Each structure stands twice: as C-alpha cells, then as structure tokens.
Amino acid sequence: QPPALVVFEFAGMARAPAAASAAMLACAVAALIALSAEPTQAFSAPHVLPLAARSSTLPPSTSLRSRAPPRGMAGPTMMGTDSGLKERIATFYDQSSPLWEDVWGEHMHMGFYGEDGKTEKTDAQAQVDMVDRLLSHGGVTSSTLGSRSKVLDVGCGVGGSSRHIAKRFGCSVKGITLSPVQAQHANDRSKAAKLTHVTQFEVADALDMPYEDASFDLVWSLEVAEHFPDREKWLEECWRVLKPGGRLLVATWTHREVEDVTGGHKSNMCLEKKERKLLDKICKYYALPEWVQLNDYTTIARRLGFTEESTDDWSAAIAPFWPAVWRTALSWKGFTGLIKTLKQGLATLLGARAVLLMIKGFKKGLIRMSAFTFVKPQ
C-alpha cells in the first residue's frame, strides 16, 4: 500500500476525501519538517537509555481515545478574565493527552535523571523517580503520611502520581484537572488498577477548589502551577484546604531568578527582551499565563503565613527529558499520532513545536525546574 494510505488508515481517516487527506498529510509533513529545521544535536543525551516500551494498565476494552465526558464530568463554568485561558488549557489537554498516553503512559511530567542529570535509566523510570524525589524533598515518609491521610493532587493529569502515592502510602488521593478527558481517563485507569477506593478524579478549578477548609494533609502539584493565571489566589486556596501542619509540595517551570519580583515576565525588565520574547512564544503554544520566578512563589507564601521548608533547582536533573520528548515526536508512532490529532485541532502540533523552545530555554538557563515545599503551621 502507498505510505499515505497506510498513515490515514492508521489514523482512522481512510474514509476522508482524497484531497482533504492529502492536504492534511501535507500540512503535517510540512509542519514536522519546519520543526526539525532547528538543530537538536547540541541537546542530545546519549547516556539516556531508549524510551522503554510502555505496557498499558488498561484492559483492551478500555479506549484511550478522546471522548465526550459523561454526565457530571463536564468542564467547570469559566468566569472572570482568565476564562479564555482556562478553556485553552482544557482544550490543549483534551486533545493532546491521548497521544501522550499512547507514547509515554500514565505519567504526564518530566523525569528525574539524578541530581546532575547523568544517571542512566529509562525515561519511564525517570518519571516515577521524579514523583519519589518530590516526596523526599517534601519530607514525606510513612510516618507522616498513612492510611488515614488525605492528599489533593492539583493538576492530576491522568492520575499517574496519584496512584503511585496511594499505593506507596495507603492514603486516599483526590485529583483535579480542567480537562474532562483527563479526568475520565484517570478514573478509567484507577478502575483498571483496582484503586478506585483510594483515588478519585474530577474536573475542578484550582483557583476555586470545591473542598471544605482544612480537608487535606498534603497538597501535591507537579508541573502544573505554570498554568495558573493568579498564583496568589492559588496559594490562598492551598492554604485554605490544607490542615494545620499540612504540606504543599510543588515542582513547576519558572524563569531564571532576577532582582525584581513583578508577578510576570512581560513587565520584568531584569529579563532581556529576547528572553521575554521566547517566554511569550511558549505561553502561546502551551496555554500559559505569564512566567514567574521561584521568588514570586516564596514571597507570596511567606505573606500568607506558610513556613518555607525547602526550595531547589532541578534544571540539571531533568535536562535529558525534553530531548527525549522531541525524539519521540519524530518517531513513526509520534508522527502518526500527531496526524491523528489534527482531526481535533492544532493544539498538539503547536505543543510539539514548543518542545524545541523549551530545550532552548533550559539550555540558555532562562527556564528552570523549581521545586519547593511549604508548611502550614499548626
């Protein structure tokens, strides 16, 4: 069979008109050629083992295709000036999550490759190690988190971190996301793993969480805070839902530390113009508000009354991850997956373009992977 026909049969588009199919294929090929025009050899990580084959935890009868949410799983009502951003975030993850799951599995975050980023391991193991590293950073042990503990996973993706934490400590975990597709897939995966008694996932807004005050012993947020348009409001919500003595564990993208704390990169003149321009581009592709630095979070947290337990920069530790993502985007599975997502829109393809921008930002020291733990006093 001609290659084009094979591609479109794989993508479930064999019935599409020939002209439309050819145009879509041409667009996808042109886009990927344009993406690959920027050299990535300087960012290669030969010490990292190839991406391990993922074995899905879902039974064959469970589909990972994007589908409309069931009754009660619709997205939250979007109010206020950030409503458009929230809609873009939900759309981005509704469209891109099924492809990410097909290629990478249940963990939708970076991997941890040792403190210096040079430990040989599969990307899958590095993602699990990232969860354990953040737990260690936050001082979480079996003596501080047990079967009676309650955890909130803010920006849960499809529940990979939540299930890992629930299995390790026997605690109950609730996860929230703006994406109905992610919430449904997270619940499907927990059902397949027989963990529905300790994990639950729903669509909710992190800036207006549907929980009572002092409900959780631990609030967890791994690679999500970069999406929040109002970091102060989010930290206020975390403070509200945490029990006295509770911990907030966060790992998030930030820009490099500078003298001025302005609450956003656009007005921060300590950043160079070309740096602000690069951050603007990534915001467009990944549905992000303005970038902030770690000091923005710590300044707000102290003002709210949090005790700062620890902060860290894991930029070196995650360095091999983005080149690995780029390699999978150029693989046959990644390429055909990108074509398949074109039926729903361009969000995933644009997200692939942003991978190179993230690599560039980390390489230049502009973008950081920041980790911090805050404690709500007794």
C-alpha positions as CSV (number, residue, x, y, z in Angstrom):
1,Q,0.0,0.0,0.0
2,P,1.1,3.6,-0.6
3,P,2.6,5.1,2.6
4,A,-0.1,7.9,2.7
5,L,-2.9,5.3,2.6
6,V,-1.2,3.3,5.5
7,V,-0.9,6.5,7.5
8,F,-4.5,7.5,7.1
9,E,-5.9,4.0,7.7
10,F,-3.9,4.0,11.0
11,A,-5.3,7.4,11.9
12,G,-8.8,6.2,11.2
13,M,-9.2,8.7,8.3
14,A,-9.3,6.3,5.3
15,R,-12.9,7.5,4.5
16,A,-11.9,11.2,4.3
17,P,-11.9,12.7,0.8
18,A,-8.6,12.2,-1.0
19,A,-8.0,15.9,-1.4
20,A,-8.6,16.6,2.2
21,S,-6.5,13.7,3.3
22,A,-3.6,14.8,1.1
23,A,-3.9,18.4,2.3
24,M,-3.8,17.2,6.0
25,L,-0.8,15.0,5.3
26,A,1.0,17.8,3.5
27,C,0.3,20.1,6.4
28,A,1.6,17.6,8.9
29,V,4.7,16.8,6.9
30,A,5.5,20.5,6.3
31,A,5.0,21.3,10.0
32,L,7.3,18.5,11.1
33,I,9.9,19.5,8.5
34,A,9.8,23.0,9.8
35,L,10.1,21.8,13.4
36,S,13.1,19.7,12.7
37,A,14.8,22.5,10.9
38,E,16.3,23.7,14.2
39,P,19.3,21.6,15.2
40,T,18.9,19.4,18.3
41,Q,22.2,17.6,18.3
42,A,23.6,20.0,20.9
43,F,20.8,18.9,23.3
44,S,21.1,15.1,22.8
45,A,21.5,12.9,25.8
46,P,23.3,9.7,24.6
47,H,23.7,8.5,28.1
48,V,19.9,8.1,28.5
49,L,18.6,4.6,27.6
50,P,16.0,4.5,24.8
51,L,12.3,5.1,25.6
52,A,11.1,1.9,27.2
53,A,8.0,0.2,25.7
54,R,5.0,1.1,27.8
55,S,2.6,-1.6,28.8
56,S,-0.8,0.0,29.4
57,T,-2.6,-0.7,32.7
58,L,-5.9,-0.5,30.9
59,P,-7.7,-3.6,29.7
60,P,-8.1,-3.9,25.9
61,S,-11.7,-3.0,26.1
62,T,-10.9,0.4,27.6
63,S,-10.3,3.0,24.9
64,L,-7.9,5.9,25.3
65,R,-9.5,7.9,22.5
66,S,-10.7,11.4,23.4
67,R,-14.4,11.3,24.1
68,A,-17.1,13.4,25.5
69,P,-17.3,13.4,29.3
70,P,-20.2,11.5,30.9
71,R,-22.9,13.3,32.9
72,G,-21.3,15.1,35.8
73,M,-17.9,15.3,34.2
74,A,-18.4,18.5,32.2
75,G,-15.9,21.2,32.5
76,P,-16.2,24.0,35.1
77,T,-18.0,27.2,34.4
78,M,-15.4,29.7,33.3
79,M,-15.8,33.1,34.9
80,G,-13.6,36.2,35.1
81,T,-10.8,37.5,32.9
82,D,-8.9,34.2,32.8
83,S,-11.9,32.2,31.5
84,G,-10.4,32.1,27.9
85,L,-7.1,30.8,29.3
86,K,-8.8,28.0,31.2
87,E,-10.7,27.0,28.1
88,R,-7.5,26.9,26.1
89,I,-5.8,24.7,28.8
90,A,-8.7,22.3,28.9
91,T,-8.7,22.1,25.1
92,F,-5.0,21.6,24.9
93,Y,-5.1,18.6,27.3
94,D,-8.3,17.2,25.9
95,Q,-6.6,17.0,22.5
96,S,-3.0,16.1,23.5
97,S,-3.4,13.7,26.5
98,P,-4.5,10.6,24.5
99,L,-1.4,10.8,22.3
100,W,0.9,11.4,25.3
101,E,-0.6,8.3,27.0
102,D,-0.1,6.2,23.9
103,V,3.6,7.1,23.7
104,W,4.6,7.8,27.3
105,G,2.0,6.2,29.6
106,E,0.3,7.5,32.7
107,H,2.9,10.0,33.9
108,M,2.5,13.4,32.3
109,H,5.5,15.1,33.7
110,M,9.3,15.3,33.4
111,G,11.7,12.7,34.5
112,F,14.4,12.9,37.2
113,Y,17.8,11.6,35.9
114,G,19.8,12.0,39.1
115,E,20.8,15.4,40.6
116,D,23.3,16.0,37.8
117,G,21.0,14.6,35.1
118,K,23.6,11.9,34.2
119,T,22.1,8.7,35.8
120,E,21.4,6.1,33.1
121,K,17.7,5.0,33.3
122,T,14.7,4.6,31.1
123,D,12.5,7.7,30.7
124,A,9.7,5.8,32.3
125,Q,11.7,5.1,35.4
126,A,12.9,8.7,35.5
127,Q,9.2,9.9,35.6
128,V,8.5,7.6,38.6
129,D,11.7,8.8,40.2
130,M,10.5,12.4,39.8
131,V,7.4,11.6,42.0
132,D,9.6,10.0,44.6
133,R,12.1,12.8,44.5
134,L,9.5,15.4,45.2
135,L,8.1,13.3,48.0
136,S,11.6,13.1,49.5
137,H,12.1,16.9,49.0
138,G,8.9,17.5,51.0
139,G,9.9,15.2,53.8
140,V,7.1,12.8,53.2
141,T,7.6,9.4,54.8
142,S,5.4,6.5,56.0
143,S,5.4,8.2,59.4
144,T,4.0,11.5,58.1
145,L,1.6,10.0,55.5
146,G,-0.6,6.9,56.2
147,S,-3.9,5.2,55.6
148,R,-5.9,8.0,57.3
149,S,-4.2,10.8,55.4
150,K,-5.8,12.7,52.6
151,V,-3.9,14.1,49.6
152,L,-5.0,16.5,46.9
153,D,-3.3,16.3,43.5
154,V,-3.8,19.7,41.8
155,G,-3.5,19.2,38.1
156,C,-3.6,15.4,38.2
157,G,-3.3,14.6,34.5
158,V,-4.4,11.0,34.1
159,G,-3.6,10.2,37.7
160,G,-0.1,8.6,37.5
161,S,1.3,10.5,40.5
162,S,-1.9,10.0,42.5
163,R,-1.9,6.2,42.1
164,H,1.8,6.0,42.9
165,I,1.3,7.9,46.1
166,A,-1.8,6.0,47.1
167,K,-0.1,2.6,46.5
168,R,3.1,3.6,48.3
169,F,1.5,5.1,51.4
170,G,-2.1,3.6,51.5
171,C,-3.6,7.1,51.7
172,S,-6.6,8.4,49.8
173,V,-6.0,10.9,46.9
174,K,-8.3,13.2,45.1
175,G,-7.2,14.7,41.8
176,I,-8.5,17.7,39.9
177,T,-7.9,18.9,36.3
178,L,-9.6,21.3,33.9
179,S,-9.7,18.6,31.3
180,P,-12.7,16.3,31.2
181,V,-10.8,13.8,29.0
182,Q,-8.0,13.6,31.6
183,A,-10.5,13.1,34.5
184,Q,-12.3,10.3,32.7
185,H,-9.0,8.6,31.7
186,A,-7.7,8.9,35.2
187,N,-10.8,7.2,36.7
188,D,-10.6,4.5,34.0
189,R,-7.0,3.8,34.8
190,S,-7.7,3.6,38.6
191,K,-10.6,1.2,37.9
192,A,-8.3,-1.0,35.8
193,A,-5.7,-0.8,38.6
194,K,-8.4,-1.6,41.3
195,L,-7.6,1.7,43.1
196,T,-11.0,3.4,42.9
197,H,-11.4,3.0,46.7
198,V,-8.3,5.3,47.3
199,T,-8.3,7.6,44.2
200,Q,-10.9,9.8,42.7
201,F,-10.7,12.4,39.9
202,E,-12.9,15.2,38.8
203,V,-13.0,18.4,36.8
204,A,-12.4,21.4,39.0
205,D,-10.7,24.8,39.0
206,A,-7.5,25.1,41.1
207,L,-8.3,28.7,41.9
208,D,-11.7,27.8,43.3
209,M,-11.5,24.3,44.7
210,P,-14.7,22.5,45.7
211,Y,-13.5,21.4,49.1
212,E,-14.0,22.4,52.7
213,D,-11.4,24.2,54.7
214,A,-8.7,22.1,56.3
215,S,-9.5,19.0,54.3
216,F,-6.1,17.7,53.3
217,D,-2.8,16.6,54.9
218,L,-0.9,17.1,51.7
219,V,-1.4,19.2,48.6
220,W,0.6,18.0,45.6
221,S,1.3,19.9,42.3
222,L,3.8,18.5,39.8
223,E,4.3,20.6,36.6
224,V,1.0,22.5,36.8
225,A,1.5,25.8,38.6
226,E,2.9,27.4,35.4
227,H,-0.7,27.3,34.1
228,F,-2.3,29.3,36.9
229,P,-3.1,32.9,35.9
230,D,-3.2,34.0,39.6
231,R,-0.5,32.4,41.7
232,E,-1.5,34.3,44.8
233,K,-5.1,33.1,44.5
234,W,-3.9,29.5,44.0
235,L,-1.7,29.6,47.1
236,E,-4.5,31.1,49.1
237,E,-6.7,28.1,48.1
238,C,-3.9,25.7,49.0
239,W,-3.6,27.3,52.4
240,R,-7.4,27.1,52.9
241,V,-7.8,23.4,52.1
242,L,-4.7,22.3,54.0
243,K,-5.0,21.1,57.5
244,P,-2.8,22.9,60.1
245,G,0.6,21.2,59.8
246,G,-0.2,20.2,56.3
247,R,2.4,20.3,53.5
248,L,2.4,21.9,50.0
249,L,4.7,20.1,47.6
250,V,5.3,21.8,44.2
251,A,7.6,21.4,41.2
252,T,7.0,23.9,38.4
253,W,8.5,25.7,35.4
254,T,9.9,29.1,36.3
255,H,12.2,31.7,34.6
256,R,15.6,32.4,36.0
257,E,15.9,34.3,39.2
258,V,16.3,38.1,38.9
259,E,16.3,41.0,41.3
260,D,12.8,42.3,40.6
261,V,9.7,40.4,41.7
262,T,7.0,41.7,39.3
263,G,4.5,38.8,39.2
264,G,5.0,38.3,35.5
265,H,7.8,38.2,32.8
266,K,6.3,40.8,30.5
267,S,6.9,43.7,32.9
268,N,10.2,42.3,34.3
269,M,12.9,44.5,32.8
270,C,15.6,42.4,34.5
271,L,15.0,39.8,31.8
272,E,16.4,40.6,28.4
273,K,14.0,41.4,25.6
274,K,14.9,38.3,23.7
275,E,14.2,36.2,26.8
276,R,10.8,37.7,27.3
277,K,10.1,37.1,23.6
278,L,11.0,33.4,24.0
279,L,8.7,33.0,27.0
280,D,5.9,34.7,25.1
281,K,6.2,32.1,22.3
282,I,6.0,29.2,24.8
283,C,3.0,30.8,26.5
284,K,1.2,30.8,23.2
285,Y,1.9,27.2,22.4
286,Y,1.3,25.7,25.9
287,A,-1.7,27.9,27.1
288,L,0.3,29.6,29.8
289,P,-0.2,32.9,31.5
290,E,2.9,35.0,32.3
291,W,6.0,33.2,33.6
292,V,7.3,33.9,37.1
293,Q,10.4,33.1,39.1
294,L,10.7,30.9,42.2
295,N,11.0,34.1,44.4
296,D,7.4,35.1,43.3
297,Y,6.1,31.9,45.0
298,T,8.2,32.2,48.1
299,T,7.3,35.9,48.6
300,I,3.5,35.2,48.3
301,A,3.8,32.1,50.5
302,R,5.5,33.9,53.4
303,R,2.9,36.7,53.2
304,L,0.2,34.1,53.6
305,G,1.8,32.6,56.6
306,F,3.4,29.5,55.2
307,T,6.7,28.3,56.6
308,E,9.3,27.7,53.9
309,E,10.6,24.2,54.4
310,S,12.9,24.0,51.3
311,T,13.4,25.1,47.7
312,D,15.6,23.7,45.0
313,D,16.5,23.9,41.3
314,W,16.2,20.7,39.4
315,S,17.1,22.0,35.9
316,A,20.1,19.8,35.6
317,A,18.3,16.7,36.8
318,I,15.6,17.0,34.1
319,A,17.9,18.0,31.3
320,P,17.6,14.8,29.3
321,F,13.8,14.8,29.3
322,W,12.9,17.4,26.6
323,P,15.3,15.9,24.0
324,A,13.7,12.6,24.7
325,V,10.2,14.1,24.1
326,W,11.5,15.5,20.8
327,R,12.9,12.2,19.7
328,T,9.5,10.5,20.3
329,A,7.8,13.3,18.3
330,L,9.9,12.4,15.3
331,S,9.3,8.7,15.7
332,W,6.8,6.9,13.5
333,K,4.4,6.5,16.4
334,G,4.7,10.1,17.4
335,F,4.4,11.3,13.8
336,T,1.2,9.3,13.0
337,G,-0.2,10.3,16.4
338,L,0.3,13.9,15.6
339,I,-1.6,13.4,12.3
340,K,-4.4,11.8,14.2
341,T,-4.8,14.8,16.5
342,L,-5.2,17.1,13.5
343,K,-8.8,16.0,13.3
344,Q,-9.4,17.8,16.6
345,G,-7.3,20.9,16.1
346,L,-3.7,22.2,16.0
347,A,-3.1,22.4,19.8
348,T,-1.0,19.2,19.9
349,L,1.1,20.0,16.8
350,L,1.8,23.5,18.2
351,G,2.8,21.9,21.5
352,A,5.3,19.8,19.6
353,R,6.8,23.0,18.2
354,A,7.2,24.3,21.7
355,V,9.4,21.4,22.7
356,L,12.3,22.9,20.9
357,L,11.7,26.3,22.5
358,M,11.7,24.6,26.0
359,I,15.0,22.9,25.1
360,K,16.4,26.3,24.1
361,G,15.2,28.0,27.2
362,F,16.7,25.3,29.5
363,K,19.9,25.3,27.6
364,K,20.3,29.1,28.0
365,G,19.5,29.0,31.7
366,L,16.3,31.1,31.2
367,I,13.9,28.3,32.1
368,R,14.2,26.5,35.4
369,M,12.6,23.5,37.0
370,S,11.9,24.8,40.5
371,A,10.8,22.7,43.5
372,F,9.5,24.0,46.8
373,T,7.9,22.7,50.0
374,F,5.8,25.0,52.2
375,V,4.2,24.0,55.5
376,K,1.0,25.5,57.1
377,P,1.9,26.0,60.8
378,Q,-0.1,24.1,63.4
